[in-house]
Structures are given as C-alpha cells and as structure tokens.
Amino acid sequence: MPARKLYFEAIRVGDELPALAKAPVDRVQLSRYAGASGDYNPVHVDEVYAKSVGMPSVYAPGMLVMGMLGQLISDWARGGQMRRYNVRFIKMVWPGDTVVCKGRVSDRHGSGGRYFVEIDLWAENQRGELVMKGSSQIQLFYSLEDENRQRSGQSPIVVEVPRESLATAQQASAGGAAATSPSAPEEGEEDDERRTGASSKKTAPREKPAAKTATLPTAKKAKK
C-alpha cells in the first residue's frame, strides 16, 4: 500500500521529521559509493594513502552524508517537490560511525496557489556530535482537493498563508513587538507576489497559523 501523501494544510512550524538512523558506515559502503558516483578520491577508499596524508583512516565523502539527509527529506515529503537543498559539512564521518539524520519545520508560507515549507536539517554521529547541517525548501499541494483540482486542469486553491517561522513564534510567545514585523521574503516569493498582484491578496482567504515554539539542538563538542 503506497504511503499517504503529505499536504501543506497538515504541517505546522515546529513539526519534527521522523529521525532516520543509518547503518554504521563501513569500507564496503565507501567502495560502492565510489563506484556509483565515480568519485575515486583515494582518501575515501585507500587506507594506506589516507594515512600517508595524515588521516587516521579513510573517511566518508561529504556527498554520501548529504545523500542520507536527502533521504530523510524524500521519505517525509511524500508527493512534495524539493525546490532547494543546501548543507554545510561540520565533521568527518569515519568507518564505524552511525549517522542519524534529523529535521524540523522552521517556516511555512503560501501565496498565489503555491505553498512552501522550509526545513532545518542536521545529522549527528553516535556520540551526538553534529556532522552536517543544512536546510531545504519543499513545495506541496495545499490539500488533496487542491491536488485533484490541479491534476484535472483546474486552477489551484488559493489561500494566503502569512509567513510563520520558529523565530516569529518565539518572539510572539515572549511578547516581543518584533513578532509582528514582516521578515524578508525567501527567493521566489517576490516573483509569486508580482505574478498574482495585489488584487489576489484582497480576495484570497487567509489561513490562521498556529504558533509553536521550538529550539534547534546545539552541537556537542567532541571530547579531546
């Protein structure tokens, strides 16, 4: 039975993605990844070479870990389209390390029949140390009805969704005046507003966001 699709109307800021724990990285996996990607950098597959350049062992390519985080997104955003994905490499992943991928909804907004969810992403090893951090933007149908309308050639459901983020939710809960200030638009949002025009904003219903507060985990420092 296929997994149920995910729709924008069901998502709230602060929602956590189900953690994805990968099997411990081993040298066979590194060799297979080299063959699949065409990246035969010897520091990832040749133990003798890796030690000759000062490394204690071979280590996983950053793109392999990036792919693990990408799997977390694709498993969660069923039926969604990834519009942006970027990461920052923090710490090396060695053979024997177990990578746990995590994520949290940090922002949601919609205009002109297009709906976007922003995700904060991070990966940790078995010691709880941060090895990678990133973010992604996913575009989703607003609802099952919206998907059925668009797939049948009809116009999308238009609901104006004010930007709702972790930062503004935290400010609102603290009673800060800055919580009512608009944040800078993300890439692509200004284009949506220009296409839809001011008239669409006046006629489209507005969704009432439910404010939630959440904090991102901080990286644990490795013991020396």
Secondary structure, DSSP 8 states (H G I E B T S, - for coil): -------GGG--TT-EEEEEE-----HHHHHHHHHHH----HHHH-HHHHHHTT-SS----HHHHHHHHHHHHHHHSTT-EEEEEEEEE-S---TT---EEEEEEEEEEEETTEEEEEEEEEEE-TTS-EEEEEEEEEEE-SSHHHHHHHHTT------BEEEEEHHHHHHHHTT-GGGGS-----TTHHHHHHHHHHHHHHHS-B------------------
